[in-house]
């Protein structure tokens, strides 16, 4: 008998086609697949670290550039409401432009800022449409530089009240309470 190269010979003599197919492997992949978990674990670790680094549970909001907030001792936590920022002569509502204060500064009199009024009124109407059975809280946070003229602060305050936001809060830097 001549020497033959090693191959699978078990059950080859059976004349059934499905047996021959199973014995030779049938050209299909194996049911047991090796799964490399290293790259998946690396991805999950990076994602978790990223989420932990960017998460802020204290409700901190970014302050506009060039803004010097006043300091206060007695403070409350932030509330979820529109943020009206006055930076220089520009007024921003939640980061989008909403007019300027030049007219108020030039006249040196309190007056309504129409663009701010329209944007806040639209926000109030949107809130009422999305929460039909709830009372409107009417809260707004003013983020105003400590060096802005009082007439500008009063005008922005009054405009917010006219637009349906009578509960006005000021964003300040908190300082530790002194003993006494």
PALUMKE-533600 format. One line per field, with one value per atom (N, C-alpha, C): residue number from 1; chain; atom name; x, y, z. Coordinates in pm, whole numbers. Example, Ala and Ser with C-alpha at 12.3 -4.5 7.8 and 13.67 -1.06 7.14 Angstrom:
BEGIN
vexlo	c(1	1	1	2	2	2)
bapa	c(A	A	A	A	A	A)
vexgu	c(N	CA	C	N	CA	C)
u	c(1319	1230	1320	1285	1367	1290)
v	c(-569	-450	-330	-225	-106	3)
w	c(780	780	780	708	714	787)
***
This chain:
BEGIN
vexlo	c(1	1	1	2	2	2	3	3	3	4	4	4	5	5	5	6	6	6	7	7	7	8	8	8	9	9	9	10	10	10	11	11	11	12	12	12	13	13	13	14	14	14	15	15	15	16	16	16	17	17	17	18	18	18	19	19	19	20	20	20	21	21	21	22	22	22	23	23	23	24	24	24	25	25	25	26	26	26	27	27	27	28	28	28	29	29	29	30	30	30	31	31	31	32	32	32	33	33	33	34	34	34	35	35	35	36	36	36	37	37	37	38	38	38	39	39	39	40	40	40	41	41	41	42	42	42	43	43	43	44	44	44	45	45	45	46	46	46	47	47	47	48	48	48	49	49	49	50	50	50	51	51	51	52	52	52	53	53	53	54	54	54	55	55	55	56	56	56	57	57	57	58	58	58	59	59	59	60	60	60	61	61	61	62	62	62	63	63	63	64	64	64	65	65	65	66	66	66	67	67	67	68	68	68	69	69	69	70	70	70	71	71	71	72	72	72	73	73	73	74	74	74	75	75	75	76	76	76	77	77	77	78	78	78	79	79	79	80	80	80	81	81	81	82	82	82	83	83	83	84	84	84	85	85	85	86	86	86	87	87	87	88	88	88	89	89	89	90	90	90	91	91	91	92	92	92	93	93	93	94	94	94	95	95	95	96	96	96	97	97	97	98	98	98	99	99	99	100	100	100	101	101	101	102	102	102	103	103	103	104	104	104	105	105	105	106	106	106	107	107	107	108	108	108	109	109	109	110	110	110	111	111	111	112	112	112	113	113	113	114	114	114	115	115	115	116	116	116	117	117	117	118	118	118	119	119	119	120	120	120	121	121	121	122	122	122	123	123	123	124	124	124	125	125	125	126	126	126	127	127	127	128	128	128	129	129	129	130	130	130	131	131	131	132	132	132	133	133	133	134	134	134	135	135	135	136	136	136	137	137	137	138	138	138	139	139	139	140	140	140	141	141	141	142	142	142	143	143	143	144	144	144	145	145	145	146	146	146	147	147	147	148	148	148	149	149	149	150	150	150	151	151	151	152	152	152	153	153	153	154	154	154	155	155	155	156	156	156	157	157	157	158	158	158	159	159	159	160	160	160	161	161	161	162	162	162	163	163	163	164	164	164	165	165	165	166	166	166	167	167	167	168	168	168	169	169	169	170	170	170	171	171	171	172	172	172	173	173	173	174	174	174	175	175	175	176	176	176	177	177	177	178	178	178	179	179	179	180	180	180)
bapa	c(A	A	A	A	A	A	A	A	A	A	A	A	A	A	A	A	A	A	A	A	A	A	A	A	A	A	A	A	A	A	A	A	A	A	A	A	A	A	A	A	A	A	A	A	A	A	A	A	A	A	A	A	A	A	A	A	A	A	A	A	A	A	A	A	A	A	A	A	A	A	A	A	A	A	A	A	A	A	A	A	A	A	A	A	A	A	A	A	A	A	A	A	A	A	A	A	A	A	A	A	A	A	A	A	A	A	A	A	A	A	A	A	A	A	A	A	A	A	A	A	A	A	A	A	A	A	A	A	A	A	A	A	A	A	A	A	A	A	A	A	A	A	A	A	A	A	A	A	A	A	A	A	A	A	A	A	A	A	A	A	A	A	A	A	A	A	A	A	A	A	A	A	A	A	A	A	A	A	A	A	A	A	A	A	A	A	A	A	A	A	A	A	A	A	A	A	A	A	A	A	A	A	A	A	A	A	A	A	A	A	A	A	A	A	A	A	A	A	A	A	A	A	A	A	A	A	A	A	A	A	A	A	A	A	A	A	A	A	A	A	A	A	A	A	A	A	A	A	A	A	A	A	A	A	A	A	A	A	A	A	A	A	A	A	A	A	A	A	A	A	A	A	A	A	A	A	A	A	A	A	A	A	A	A	A	A	A	A	A	A	A	A	A	A	A	A	A	A	A	A	A	A	A	A	A	A	A	A	A	A	A	A	A	A	A	A	A	A	A	A	A	A	A	A	A	A	A	A	A	A	A	A	A	A	A	A	A	A	A	A	A	A	A	A	A	A	A	A	A	A	A	A	A	A	A	A	A	A	A	A	A	A	A	A	A	A	A	A	A	A	A	A	A	A	A	A	A	A	A	A	A	A	A	A	A	A	A	A	A	A	A	A	A	A	A	A	A	A	A	A	A	A	A	A	A	A	A	A	A	A	A	A	A	A	A	A	A	A	A	A	A	A	A	A	A	A	A	A	A	A	A	A	A	A	A	A	A	A	A	A	A	A	A	A	A	A	A	A	A	A	A	A	A	A	A	A	A	A	A	A	A	A	A	A	A	A	A	A	A	A	A	A	A	A	A	A	A	A	A	A	A	A	A	A	A	A	A	A	A	A	A	A	A	A	A	A	A	A	A	A	A	A	A	A	A	A	A	A	A	A	A	A	A	A	A	A	A	A	A	A	A	A	A	A	A	A	A	A	A	A	A	A	A	A	A	A	A	A	A	A)
vexgu	c(N	CA	C	N	CA	C	N	CA	C	N	CA	C	N	CA	C	N	CA	C	N	CA	C	N	CA	C	N	CA	C	N	CA	C	N	CA	C	N	CA	C	N	CA	C	N	CA	C	N	CA	C	N	CA	C	N	CA	C	N	CA	C	N	CA	C	N	CA	C	N	CA	C	N	CA	C	N	CA	C	N	CA	C	N	CA	C	N	CA	C	N	CA	C	N	CA	C	N	CA	C	N	CA	C	N	CA	C	N	CA	C	N	CA	C	N	CA	C	N	CA	C	N	CA	C	N	CA	C	N	CA	C	N	CA	C	N	CA	C	N	CA	C	N	CA	C	N	CA	C	N	CA	C	N	CA	C	N	CA	C	N	CA	C	N	CA	C	N	CA	C	N	CA	C	N	CA	C	N	CA	C	N	CA	C	N	CA	C	N	CA	C	N	CA	C	N	CA	C	N	CA	C	N	CA	C	N	CA	C	N	CA	C	N	CA	C	N	CA	C	N	CA	C	N	CA	C	N	CA	C	N	CA	C	N	CA	C	N	CA	C	N	CA	C	N	CA	C	N	CA	C	N	CA	C	N	CA	C	N	CA	C	N	CA	C	N	CA	C	N	CA	C	N	CA	C	N	CA	C	N	CA	C	N	CA	C	N	CA	C	N	CA	C	N	CA	C	N	CA	C	N	CA	C	N	CA	C	N	CA	C	N	CA	C	N	CA	C	N	CA	C	N	CA	C	N	CA	C	N	CA	C	N	CA	C	N	CA	C	N	CA	C	N	CA	C	N	CA	C	N	CA	C	N	CA	C	N	CA	C	N	CA	C	N	CA	C	N	CA	C	N	CA	C	N	CA	C	N	CA	C	N	CA	C	N	CA	C	N	CA	C	N	CA	C	N	CA	C	N	CA	C	N	CA	C	N	CA	C	N	CA	C	N	CA	C	N	CA	C	N	CA	C	N	CA	C	N	CA	C	N	CA	C	N	CA	C	N	CA	C	N	CA	C	N	CA	C	N	CA	C	N	CA	C	N	CA	C	N	CA	C	N	CA	C	N	CA	C	N	CA	C	N	CA	C	N	CA	C	N	CA	C	N	CA	C	N	CA	C	N	CA	C	N	CA	C	N	CA	C	N	CA	C	N	CA	C	N	CA	C	N	CA	C	N	CA	C	N	CA	C	N	CA	C	N	CA	C	N	CA	C	N	CA	C	N	CA	C	N	CA	C	N	CA	C	N	CA	C	N	CA	C	N	CA	C	N	CA	C	N	CA	C	N	CA	C	N	CA	C	N	CA	C	N	CA	C	N	CA	C	N	CA	C	N	CA	C	N	CA	C	N	CA	C	N	CA	C	N	CA	C	N	CA	C	N	CA	C	N	CA	C	N	CA	C	N	CA	C	N	CA	C	N	CA	C	N	CA	C)
u	c(84	0	89	65	150	115	210	189	102	11	-77	-57	-81	-69	-184	-160	-266	-383	-500	-624	-733	-849	-963	-1019	-1021	-1072	-1190	-1214	-1318	-1454	-1531	-1667	-1674	-1562	-1566	-1628	-1625	-1675	-1828	-1895	-2041	-2090	-2186	-2230	-2335	-2366	-2468	-2403	-2468	-2410	-2402	-2506	-2504	-2398	-2367	-2263	-2127	-2104	-1978	-1961	-2070	-2063	-2027	-2086	-2055	-1913	-1865	-1731	-1624	-1643	-1543	-1554	-1648	-1662	-1771	-1813	-1925	-1906	-1787	-1763	-1829	-1878	-1941	-1847	-1874	-1792	-1824	-1732	-1751	-1851	-1924	-2021	-1950	-1838	-1761	-1670	-1698	-1618	-1542	-1418	-1338	-1370	-1402	-1438	-1334	-1270	-1169	-1238	-1231	-1297	-1209	-1083	-990	-1031	-1059	-1093	-1228	-1323	-1452	-1439	-1360	-1339	-1267	-1168	-1099	-1197	-1283	-1381	-1474	-1524	-1614	-1546	-1422	-1349	-1332	-1294	-1276	-1409	-1518	-1649	-1692	-1672	-1710	-1627	-1498	-1412	-1455	-1485	-1531	-1660	-1756	-1883	-1865	-1778	-1754	-1687	-1598	-1527	-1619	-1717	-1803	-1931	-1963	-2087	-2074	-2178	-2181	-2316	-2319	-2445	-2483	-2397	-2424	-2506	-2536	-2615	-2536	-2407	-2325	-2348	-2354	-2368	-2244	-2205	-2087	-2118	-2021	-2036	-1978	-2046	-2001	-1863	-1783	-1648	-1654	-1560	-1551	-1653	-1713	-1816	-1761	-1774	-1727	-1850	-1891	-2013	-1989	-2094	-2081	-2072	-2026	-2011	-2122	-2168	-2273	-2250	-2294	-2276	-2393	-2515	-2636	-2686	-2667	-2702	-2790	-2856	-2936	-2881	-2919	-2877	-2947	-2887	-2943	-3080	-3166	-3296	-3296	-3384	-3393	-3484	-3424	-3498	-3408	-3465	-3382	-3278	-3159	-3052	-3035	-3055	-3038	-2905	-2811	-2678	-2662	-2602	-2568	-2416	-2357	-2212	-2179	-2117	-2090	-2222	-2250	-2379	-2469	-2428	-2505	-2586	-2709	-2795	-2808	-2789	-2800	-2905	-2987	-3082	-3041	-2996	-2946	-2839	-2755	-2642	-2672	-2797	-2830	-2856	-2814	-2832	-2979	-3005	-3142	-3147	-3067	-3071	-2946	-2951	-2840	-2893	-2802	-2841	-2802	-2762	-2714	-2822	-2945	-3052	-3076	-3070	-3091	-2976	-2852	-2735	-2734	-2773	-2771	-2879	-2999	-3106	-3096	-3023	-3005	-3140	-3237	-3370	-3409	-3491	-3540	-3635	-3619	-3711	-3710	-3814	-3827	-3735	-3665	-3581	-3668	-3710	-3811	-3767	-3644	-3598	-3598	-3550	-3551	-3694	-3782	-3923	-3984	-3962	-4021	-3968	-3839	-3781	-3833	-3837	-3887	-4036	-4112	-4255	-4275	-4193	-4201	-4163	-4063	-4025	-4138	-4205	-4317	-4431	-4464	-4570	-4535	-4410	-4365	-4377	-4339	-4350	-4496	-4584	-4726	-4784	-4735	-4783	-4733	-4611	-4555	-4598	-4645	-4692	-4833	-4934	-5066	-5137	-5113	-5188	-5112	-4996	-4916	-4915	-4896	-4881	-4740	-4729	-4600	-4519	-4396	-4317	-4269	-4243	-4205	-4070	-3975	-3842	-3742	-3654	-3547	-3423	-3305	-3180	-3106	-3069	-2994	-2845	-2767	-2621	-2562	-2539	-2501	-2370	-2282	-2153	-2177	-2090	-2108	-2081	-2022	-1991	-2094	-2202	-2307	-2386	-2430	-2508	-2639	-2683	-2806	-2928	-2929	-3044	-3058	-2947	-2951	-3004	-2957	-3004	-3154	-3201	-3344	-3425	-3373	-3445	-3458	-3351	-3355	-3448	-3441	-3527	-3673	-3704	-3842	-3891	-3806	-3844	-3880	-3801	-3830	-3963	-3992	-4119	-4236	-4221	-4327	-4352	-4248	-4262	-4323	-4352	-4416	-4322	-4206	-4108	-4086	-4181	-4167	-4068	-4034	-3942	-3799	-3732	-3599	-3494	-3393	-3280	-3153	-3055	-2928	-2822	-2741	-2630	-2513	-2459	-2349	-2243	-2125	-2022	-2042	-2050	-2073	-1944	-1951	-1835	-1874	-1778	-1811	-1872	-1965	-2031	-1934	-1939	-1852	-1924	-1849	-1907	-1962	-2062	-2113	-2261)
v	c(-116	0	123	215	334	432	517	618	732	778	888	1005	1120	1238	1236	1290	1285	1376	1321	1395	1337	1393	1341	1221	1111	994	931	973	912	934	836	837	874	871	902	788	672	558	550	633	632	703	645	699	807	856	961	1099	1181	1312	1404	1408	1500	1460	1330	1286	1332	1315	1360	1511	1584	1730	1769	1704	1734	1694	1583	1534	1627	1679	1766	1911	1944	2082	2157	2113	2170	2311	2367	2501	2611	2578	2678	2713	2829	2872	2790	2789	2717	2790	2718	2777	2854	2807	2874	2980	3106	3215	3282	3316	3386	3535	3594	3735	3809	3907	3985	4098	4095	4195	4315	4308	4415	4549	4551	4678	4729	4640	4684	4743	4684	4735	4870	4884	5012	5122	5092	5189	5230	5133	5165	5246	5217	5293	5438	5459	5596	5670	5604	5669	5706	5618	5647	5762	5763	5872	6005	6005	6127	6178	6090	6132	6183	6121	6169	6306	6330	6458	6572	6544	6650	6668	6578	6585	6686	6767	6863	6855	6809	6794	6920	7017	7136	7240	7220	7316	7438	7425	7538	7567	7694	7735	7813	7803	7880	8029	8105	8251	8310	8409	8474	8535	8536	8592	8742	8789	8932	8978	8886	8922	8909	9013	9015	9020	8905	8897	8956	9015	9063	8945	8972	8868	8884	8770	8774	8664	8689	8594	8498	8549	8467	8433	8307	8266	8141	8116	7996	7922	7795	7717	7770	7736	7779	7716	7789	7737	7718	7630	7603	7707	7808	7916	7983	8068	8138	8227	8234	8318	8437	8555	8680	8740	8747	8800	8936	9029	9160	9168	9163	9166	9290	9387	9512	9580	9599	9656	9553	9428	9323	9244	9209	9128	8991	8886	8747	8674	8594	8506	8364	8292	8155	8146	8248	8248	8304	8335	8390	8540	8619	8764	8804	8902	8948	9099	9169	9314	9373	9508	9575	9686	9741	9840	9983	10003	10137	10244	10214	10313	10352	10256	10285	10369	10333	10408	10550	10569	10703	10794	10739	10822	10837	10745	10745	10741	10672	10654	10508	10462	10324	10312	10204	10176	10028	9984	9842	9811	9696	9648	9552	9599	9526	9387	9371	9238	9139	9183	9098	9063	9161	9139	9032	9042	8947	8805	8792	8658	8596	8674	8619	8586	8668	8640	8510	8489	8365	8244	8259	8149	8118	8222	8199	8125	8166	8099	7954	7929	7792	7706	7762	7686	7653	7748	7725	7619	7614	7513	7374	7365	7233	7185	7275	7239	7299	7247	7314	7314	7217	7209	7264	7324	7376	7528	7586	7731	7770	7879	7926	7982	7932	7979	8122	8166	8304	8343	8250	8279	8306	8401	8433	8468	8433	8462	8570	8677	8785	8766	8762	8748	8880	8970	9107	9143	9207	9253	9353	9352	9442	9588	9613	9750	9810	9740	9791	9898	10001	10109	10057	10121	10079	10094	10196	10217	10101	10043	9927	9806	9786	9672	9684	9803	9824	9801	9846	9828	9681	9605	9462	9392	9429	9373	9399	9524	9563	9496	9483	9417	9271	9205	9065	9054	9148	9146	9171	9264	9291	9171	9092	8975	8856	8870	8761	8684	8741	8677	8766	8766	8855	8805	8678	8622	8630	8737	8763	8733	8655	8624	8675	8710	8757	8650	8626	8532	8606	8546	8607	8501	8547	8457	8445	8322	8298	8312	8383	8393	8324	8270	8200	8295	8244	8325	8351	8473	8509	8475	8442	8407	8528	8506	8618	8619)
w	c(0	0	0	-90	-98	14	48	151	96	178	138	234	182	269	369	490	590	551	555	529	615	603	677	598	662	594	666	785	866	799	787	733	584	510	367	287	342	267	267	354	357	232	164	36	44	158	169	153	73	39	161	245	359	461	472	563	510	380	321	336	321	335	478	577	717	753	699	732	676	557	495	542	624	673	602	487	415	366	371	320	404	522	608	722	781	893	1016	1105	1230	1317	1397	1487	1598	1641	1746	1684	1716	1662	1776	1749	1849	1845	1959	1965	2049	1987	2058	2134	2264	2346	2377	2344	2381	2321	2192	2128	2177	2204	2253	2394	2479	2614	2609	2521	2506	2465	2370	2324	2438	2513	2623	2733	2763	2864	2820	2695	2643	2646	2608	2608	2750	2846	2984	3040	3014	3062	3001	2872	2805	2869	2890	2949	3091	3169	3304	3306	3210	3206	3162	3077	3024	3104	3194	3270	3384	3401	3510	3577	3700	3773	3849	3853	3934	3859	3733	3658	3614	3605	3564	3417	3385	3246	3207	3082	3040	3039	3082	3087	2959	2905	2782	2802	2695	2704	2730	2810	2839	2942	3013	3110	3250	3329	3467	3556	3609	3690	3829	3887	4025	4121	4241	4342	4446	4499	4601	4702	4824	4932	4942	4936	4947	4808	4768	4632	4636	4524	4504	4384	4370	4254	4129	4013	3884	3862	3793	3753	3603	3557	3414	3350	3291	3227	3125	3039	2940	3008	2947	2999	2906	2960	2885	2927	2832	2862	2794	2866	2809	2811	2690	2675	2592	2655	2585	2555	2427	2389	2322	2323	2258	2362	2324	2409	2345	2426	2379	2463	2396	2467	2436	2538	2523	2415	2406	2313	2176	2143	2012	2025	1926	1934	1946	2033	2055	2071	1992	1996	2060	2077	2143	2232	2312	2412	2373	2251	2211	2227	2188	2199	2344	2434	2577	2630	2591	2639	2586	2458	2399	2459	2481	2535	2687	2752	2897	2969	2904	2961	2948	3043	3034	2917	2840	2731	2700	2633	2598	2481	2490	2381	2299	2180	2103	2060	2012	1968	2084	2199	2318	2358	2353	2387	2297	2166	2071	2093	2118	2138	2267	2375	2501	2493	2424	2406	2328	2224	2146	2232	2319	2409	2507	2555	2647	2576	2455	2380	2348	2314	2286	2411	2526	2651	2680	2660	2685	2592	2468	2374	2410	2460	2494	2632	2718	2853	2872	2803	2804	2939	3023	3149	3269	3246	3357	3355	3473	3483	3441	3367	3318	3435	3458	3573	3557	3435	3411	3465	3466	3518	3406	3430	3336	3419	3366	3435	3357	3425	3362	3392	3286	3296	3247	3342	3307	3374	3298	3350	3461	3561	3675	3639	3524	3484	3388	3359	3270	3345	3273	3333	3392	3498	3566	3475	3390	3301	3202	3161	3070	3144	3268	3349	3372	3407	3431	3304	3190	3064	3028	3043	3013	3111	3239	3342	3308	3275	3245	3117	3017	2892	2918	3002	3036	3108	3198	3270	3176	3082	2984	2894	2867	2779	2851	2980	3054	3143	3173	3261	3384	3479	3595	3699	3697	3796	3741	3772	3717	3823	3782	3869	3803	3884	3832	3852	3749	3760	3825	3931	4005	4034	4071	4121	4271	4318	4460	4538	4649	4739	4869	4941	5065	5167	5244	5346	5461	5511	5623	5751	5853	5983	6053	6140	6217	6230)
***
